[in-house]
Amino acid sequence: MNFLRGVMGGPSAGPQPSGADTIQKLCDRVASSTLLDDRRDAVRALKSLSKKYRLEVGIQAMEHLIHVLQTDRSDSEIIGYALDTLYNVISNDLEEEEQDDSEEENSAKQVDDLGSQFTEIFIKQQENVTLLLTLVEEFDFHVRWPGVKLLTSLLKQQGPQVQQIILVSPMGVSRLMDLLADSREVIRNDGVLLLQQLTKSNAAIQKIVAFENAFERLLDIITEEGNSDGGIVVEDCLLLLQNLLKNNNSNQNFFKEGSYIQRMKPWFEVGDDNCGWSAQKVTNLHLMLQLVRVLVSPTNPPGATSSCQKAMFHCGLLQQLCTILMATGVPADILTETINTVSEVIRGCQTNQDYFASVNAPSNPPRPAIVVLLMSMVNERQPFVLRCAVLYCFQCFLYKNQKGQGEIVSTLLPSTIDATGNSVSAGQLLCGGLFSTDSLSNWCAAVALAHALQENATLKEQLLRVQLATSIGNPPVSLLQQCTNILSQGSKVQTRVGLLMLLCTWLSNCSIAVTHFLHNPANVPFLTGQIAENLGEEEQLVQGLCALLLGISIYYNDNSLENYRKEKLKQLIEKRIGRENFVEKLGFISKHELYSRAAQKPQPSFSSPDHMMFDHEFTKLVKELEGVISKAIYKSSEEDKKEEEVKKTLEQHDNIVTHYKKVIREQDQELEELKQQINTLTSQNEQLQATVTQQVSQIQQHKDQYNLLKVQLGKDTQHHNSHSDTFQMNGIQTEEVSKLKEELEEWKNKHELLQGQLREKDSVIEKLNSSQLEMGTTEQSSQTSKSGGLEHNSELQKELEMLRSQIQLQSAEISKLQKENQKLQVMNATPDPVLGDSGATAATSSELEARLEQEIKELKSEVKALSEEKESLKQQLDSSSSTVAILQDEKSKLQREVAESKKEQDDLLVLLADQDQKISALKIKLKDLGVPVEDEDDIESGDQGDEDEDGDEEEQD
């Protein structure tokens, strides 16, 4: 402390040291002092001097301060002072704040150079940035906060270099992402500012930040801060989200797949009272709308834009935007940006376009939102940017929307015009704007009507039917004629440019419209007169458009008018204008500066109404037609005839190819449908089989339960028999006694029969014994007879023993049956004393009988239900088997149809090969004649593109 008193403020008798000397002494103290307190005080003093003596501190102390950061990590206070000092030296913000307005212009460049130079010195050693990343990880507020500010300042001064160092640093970006989770708001908010600088123009860092769960954290912060009602923190979060999503297709897809679009809907919930919005709320809502536009920008890949558009419709975001669009009291700039946002959300998406067509304004009576917007577009009192936004919205509504185009044109046709005049239609507003005295309204209405005809030949023909009543008593004139009449009256340049763009779009690729245009004898002389004159620079644009319109009249001319055939028109150009002069005037369009601006993006953005000359879609038409018209002017009549023949041949070939492609596509579609039907029926069959198996198992379970109940019932019956002999005897009926008597009689008869057989055997034995005694004395005969007799005797003895055993068994059974018969007779003859004496036993037996009868009834009903269920399962099994047979028949039919279609395709391929040979010969002839011919690969790619667009529209539907 004594050192500081001597350096900083202590009174001294000698001369005062200069700032540079003081800083040098402080730097020496930081470098040489062994006590931490002394070094800390010296760094604190450098911090206090760093604002006033920025250059001196930066030059002399930076190395020492970096050394402090490396060696004194244990003391958070000295680390905080060192970081603050480095921030004061490197940052330009502090010096810019202190400058006066008069000095600002003079010293701004010097300030920027000074901060950039110090930043370059600091990051020259990459370890310094890595050290700073490590310090930012510290939880101590006095270390983390100045570290965040210093790193933000480094990124502002040398963004790409610092970004690259952080990118290669291990876990560099992940460390900085932890700042968003800090509970201290000041660090969290400065962390958002740091990430803003970190993610600028670096797609790799943007992806890492996004996959570190940045979307979730930022949306949580916006919700916590109150969405659009929040403060500047919401603004910073929205700017960071824009950095992450703009021109980054990977992050946009991740944002959509993470269902974060759904979380944007609460941002646009506005109340009925929209008065008195704060400036911060307007800024926040403006950034929110811009964020929606980033996701659906026309410059994004079409697939990504389409999926985001669908997600915005399904989550209700588009509906919420339309609510703001129709609300009252919304600030003008927010309303303009909302119109632009709705425009891009519905652009090219049929579902969203259909919804927008159904939106009504809250008026009495309700009017479609499109009509209300068109009223603003043709109203010259409305702001210019708002009218441009409405025009863009109308263009996006009609983009690739033939249904919407037809609805707009239908409001102009005579059959659909409201005769009562109670409601104003879109067509009437466009006609009113087309012929008003305001040139900007003329231009906007002409461009809007041109978009209603874009790439739609049918509507171009229908629009020829539109008749306009110019004044009372005069006959009506067609819309086409009225446009040419206004064109010839010499109105403002902007009006004429708009009408010429409308006529060029209308006549292109529509021979009938060209014929109607040429049928008016005044049109061609007017165009040639305009082209032939030498006018000023302002009129050169009109001359170029007149040349384009005349060229379209030649190129798409079907020679149906004798006086205006292609050859005669080209001769007229040669005489009145000159071919070279005509081509030069045609080139005025694409060379114009305003043409180049309009060709850059679909949204009409003009600095002033005077610059509003070209439409984006019209620039595509000019690019397509300029070359072919220039070539058509120089062709002779013979070349035209040959070209016509080739065109017809090519058209025939294209029609044949298109037809067969359509047939093949339909067959493929039918095959796919049949395959799907087979798969569906197969799955149904499998389900039915599974159901049958399940029900069979259930039947088996019921059978097992039934058998178990029978066994249990038998056991209960035996139990009751052992306890109540009287009840058992009473259960035996008279029929059973008679059966037992009959069985007894049968056994007696069998016994008598067996006794008779036994007596017969005994007599046979006696006869054999007597015959044996009468045998002769011959040894051989006696031995033979003896052996035979013995064998026969033994067999008879065995048979006799068997019979005796059977008789004994039967006797035992007979005696047993006799005893049972006697017992039964006694029981039947004498009354049961037990039943007479004991009423309780009778009651018990009756209860048991009732219970047994009830159980038997339940078992019978269960058996009946099981049998019915079995029958139904059999029926289902039979139906499923018949279904399988039908499916097999259909499968065989399909196989035969596939074979036939393959055969047809082979025949078609042979036919197409012949056609290709003819076409190649014709192309060779055309090339010899100098006619440019498109390759078949270009045609194929064009067809493929058309098919892809059709597929996209079907998916959107």
C-alpha positions, 0 to 999 in steps of 0.5 A: 500500500505504501507503494500505491500511495507513492505512485497514485495519490500521495503528496510529494515535494517533487514533480508529479510522474506522468501517466506512462511512468506510473503505468510502467512502475505498476507493471514492474510491481506486478512483475516483480512483487512476491506478495499477492496483496501488492500484485493485486493492488497494482492490478487494481490501479492498472484497471483504474488507469485503463480507461483514460490511458488505454493505449499505454496500459495496453502496450505495457501491461497486457503481457503482465496481465496475461501472466497474472491470469496464468499464475494467480488462478487461486485468487479470484479478486486479482483475476477479476481485476486483470480481466476487467483491465483487458476488457477496458483495453480491448473493447471499443464500447467504452470509448465510443460512449464517452465521445462527443457527437462532434468527435465521433466521426473523426475518432471512430476509425482510430478506436476501431483500429486500436481495439482490433490491434490489441485483440490481434496481439491477445489472440496471437497466442491461441493459449490465451483464448483457451485460458479465457475459456477455462476462466469462463467456467469458474462459478465465481461472479467476479471471474465469470462475468468479466471473462464473458465480457472480454470474450464477447469483445474479442469476438466483436473485434476479430470474429472469424479468428476467435471463432476458429480458435474456439472451434478447435478448442476441446469442448469450447462451444459446450463451455459457453453454452453453460452460460445460458443455464446460469441462475444469475441473470446478468451472466445469462444475458451477457452469455446470450450476447456472447453467443450472438457474436460467436454464431455470426456467419459460422455454420459449423458453430451454429450446428454445435450450438443448436445440438447443445439444446440452444433452442430449448433454452432460448425459448424457455428464456423468452417464455420466462421473460413474457414473450413479446411483452418481455424486455431487451433480453427477448430481443437478444434471444430472438437475434441469436435464434435468427443467427442459428436458423438463417441460411442453415438448412440443418438447424431449420430441420432440427428446429422443425423436427424438435416441435419448436414451431409449435412453441412460437404460437403464443408469441402472436397472441394479441388482445382486443385492445392493441393501443399503446404498444411499447417500442420494445414490444414492437421490436420483439414482435417484428423479430418474431415475425422475421424468425417465422419468415426465416423458416419459410423463406423462398430461398430455402430448399422447397421440401424444407419450406413446405414441411415448415408451412404444413407444421405452421398450419397444423399448430395454428400459427397461420391462424394466429397470424391471420388474426393479427392481420385482421385485428384493429389498432396494430401498428403499421410496421407490424401489420406490414411485416405480418402481411409479408410473413403470411405471404411466405407461409402460404406461398406454394402451399395449397392447404395454406392458400385454401385456408387464407382464401376462407379468412374473412375480415370482422366487418359487417357484412363480412368480407374476404381478407383478400378483398380487404387487402386489395382495397388497401393496395389500390388505395393511394392514401395507404403507405407505400410499404404496406401496398407493396406487402399486399401485392406480395401477399396476393402474388404468394396466394396465386403462386402455383395455385390454379384454383385461386387463379380461377377464383380471381378470374371468375369474379371478372367473368359476366356470369359471376358478376354481382348484379346488385352491386352490394359486394365488391369482388377482387376482380372489380378491385383489380379493374378499378386499380388498372384504370385509376388515375394513380400510376402506382395503382395501375402498376400493382393491379396489372402485376396482380392480374398478370399473376392470376394468368401465370402459366394458365392458358385456360384462364388466358382464354377465359379472360378474353370474354371480359367486357367493360362498360366504358361510358353510358351509351357506348358499347362495351369493350373487351379488357384486352382492347381497353388495356391497349387503348390506355397504352396508346393514350400516352399515360405515365411510364409506370402505368405503361410498363405495368400494362405492357407486362400484363399484355406480354404475360397474357399473350405468351403461350396463348395463340388465341390471345395473340389473334385477338390482339392482332385483330385490332388494326391499331395495335401493330402500328402503335407498337412499331411506331413506339419502337422506331422512335428515338426517345429519351432514357425513360422511354427506352424501357417502354420501347423494349417492352413494346419490342417484346410484345411484338416479338411474342405476337410473332413467336406465338402467331398461328397465322390465322389472320392473313394480314398479320402472318409471321412473315408479313410481321417480320417484313414490317419490322424489317421495313419500319424498324430494322432487325438489328435495331429491333433486337437492340431495343429488345435488349434494353429490358435486361440491361436495365438496373431495375430489372436486375434488382427485381430478378434477385428475389420474389418480394417486391422491395423498392426504395421509392414508388418511382423505382417500381417497374419490374416484377420478379416473375416477369423477369423470368419470362423475359429471360425465357423469351428474349433469345427465342424472339431474337432468333425468330426475327432472323428466320426465313419463311422456309425455315419457319415452315420447316420449324413448324413441321418439326414442331408438329412432329415433336408435339405428336411425338411428345403427345404419344410419349405423354400418353404412354407415360400416362398409361404406364403411370395409371397401370403402375398406380392400379398395380400399387392399389391392387397390391395394397388391397392384397396386403390389406386382405392378407392382414385381415386374414391373419387377424381373423386366423389369430382370432379363430386361434384365440377363440379355439383356445378359449373353447378349450379352456371352457371345456377344461373348466367344464370337466373340472366342474364335473369332477368336482360335482362327482366328488360332492355326490360321493361325499353326500352318499357317504353321509346319507345312505338313506338319501342314496337309497331313496334316489334309486328308482323302480326301473333300476331295481327291475334292471338289476333283476334282469341282470340276475336272471341273465347270470343264472342262465349263463350259470346253467349253460356253463354247468351243462357244458361242464357235464358234457366235458365230463362225459367226454373225459369218461369216454376217453378213459374207457377207450384208453383201456381197450387199446392193443398191446403193440408197443408202437401203437400203445405208445402213440395212443398213450402220448396222444391221450396224455396230451389230449388229457392234459388239454382237457384238464386245463380247460376244465380248470378254467371253466371251474374258475369261471364258474366260481367267479360267476357264482360269487357275482351271482351271490353278491347280486342276490344279496343286493336284490334282497336288500333292495326288496327290503328297502322297497317293502319297508318305509324309511324310518329315518325320513319319517323321523328326521325332517332336517335330513329331508330338507338337507337332501332337497337343498342338495337336489336343488343345488345339483339341478341348478349347477346342471342347468348352468353347465348345460347353458355353458355347454350350449353357449360354447357350442354356439361359439364354436359354430360361429368360429367355424363360419368365420374360418370358412369365410376367411378360407374363402377370402384366401381363395379369392385373394389367390385368384386375384393374385393370379389375375394380377400376375397375368395382367403384369405379364400382359403389361410387360408385353405391352411395354416391350411393344411400346419400347419398340415403337418409341425406338422407331420414333426416336430414330425418326426424331434424330433424323429430323434433328440432324436435318434441323441442325444442318439448317441451323435451327437450335434443337433441345436434346431429349435429355432436357425434355426428359428433365423437364418432364421429370420436373413437372412430375416432381411438382405434381408430386409436391402438390399432391403431398401438400393436398 
